[in-house]
Amino acid sequence: MKSFGDMVKQAQKVQKQMAALQEKLAEDRYEASAGGGAVRAVVDGRQMLKEITISPEALKDGDATLLEDLVLAAVGEAQRSSEARMNESLGKLTGGFNLPF
């Protein structure tokens, strides 16, 4: 059985590895589109919106509600992709434990 000191050292090591991984993943970009490409959203590894592109065709109909829905769908999907990648990477590091980050 490990001593308490060894467990603390191991926890600190994992914490440093998690911080480094989060920094690396934060630089990644995740893209999603909606409406057949009418709206494209890009988020970073922290699920922060970095870019949004709306095609001119999406503006022709003047349907603001539809455009809002497309923006929400694209941003949401990009954020889910980013979060899934972060969880997958952190899960490998923590041995599958679902730790807050």
C-alpha distance (Angstrom), angle and dihedral (degrees) to the residues before:
residue distance angle dihedral
M1 . . .
K2 3.79 . .
S3 3.74 120.4 .
F4 3.78 119.8 -114.9
G5 3.81 89.4 -109.0
D6 3.81 91.1 55.3
M7 3.79 90.9 49.6
V8 3.80 91.2 51.1
K9 3.81 90.9 49.7
Q10 3.79 90.3 49.6
A11 3.81 91.3 49.0
Q12 3.80 90.9 50.3
K13 3.80 90.4 49.5
V14 3.81 91.8 51.7
Q15 3.81 90.2 46.2
K16 3.82 91.1 54.6
Q17 3.79 91.0 47.0
M18 3.81 90.7 49.9
A19 3.81 91.7 50.5
A20 3.80 91.3 49.9
L21 3.79 91.4 47.6
Q22 3.81 92.1 49.3
E23 3.81 90.6 52.1
K24 3.80 91.1 49.8
L25 3.80 93.3 46.7
A26 3.81 91.6 46.5
E27 3.79 88.3 66.7
D28 3.81 92.1 56.4
R29 3.78 120.5 97.9
Y30 3.80 126.8 -140.9
E31 3.78 122.1 -163.6
A32 3.78 132.6 -164.3
S33 3.76 134.6 167.7
A34 3.79 137.3 -158.8
G35 3.77 135.8 -163.7
G36 3.78 93.9 35.4
G37 3.78 91.2 -55.5
A38 3.80 96.2 -42.5
V39 3.81 89.1 125.0
R40 3.79 125.1 30.3
A41 3.79 125.0 -173.3
V42 3.81 130.1 -169.8
V43 3.80 123.2 -164.8
D44 3.78 131.9 177.7
G45 3.79 128.2 -124.2
R46 3.79 90.3 -83.2
Q47 3.83 90.4 57.1
M48 3.80 91.5 -110.5
L49 3.80 114.9 147.5
K50 3.79 110.1 -113.0
E51 3.77 103.6 167.6
I52 3.77 140.3 8.2
T53 3.77 126.1 -171.9
I54 3.79 124.7 -168.2
S55 3.77 117.6 -169.8
P56 3.80 117.8 -131.1
E57 3.82 89.0 -120.6
A58 3.81 89.8 62.8
L59 3.82 89.2 60.6
K60 3.81 97.3 49.8
D61 3.80 97.1 81.9
G62 3.79 93.4 50.8
D63 3.80 90.7 -139.5
A64 3.81 101.3 147.0
T65 3.80 93.5 179.6
L66 3.79 92.4 56.0
L67 3.80 91.5 46.5
E68 3.81 90.9 49.9
D69 3.81 90.0 51.4
L70 3.79 91.4 49.9
V71 3.81 91.8 49.9
L72 3.81 91.5 49.4
A73 3.80 91.5 47.7
A74 3.81 94.4 49.6
V75 3.80 94.6 45.0
G76 3.80 92.7 44.8
E77 3.79 93.2 50.6
A78 3.80 92.9 47.9
Q79 3.81 90.0 49.6
R80 3.81 91.7 49.0
S81 3.81 90.4 51.4
S82 3.79 90.8 50.6
E83 3.79 93.1 47.1
A84 3.81 92.3 47.7
R85 3.81 91.2 52.5
M86 3.81 91.7 48.0
N87 3.82 92.0 48.9
E88 3.80 91.9 46.9
S89 3.80 92.7 50.5
L90 3.80 94.6 44.4
G91 3.81 90.8 45.6
K92 3.79 90.0 58.1
L93 3.79 90.1 50.2
T94 3.81 95.8 46.9
G95 3.78 96.5 41.1
G96 3.78 92.8 -111.3
F97 3.78 97.1 -51.4
N98 3.79 110.5 140.6
L99 3.79 99.7 -130.2
P100 3.82 123.8 172.4
F101 3.77 115.5 -110.4
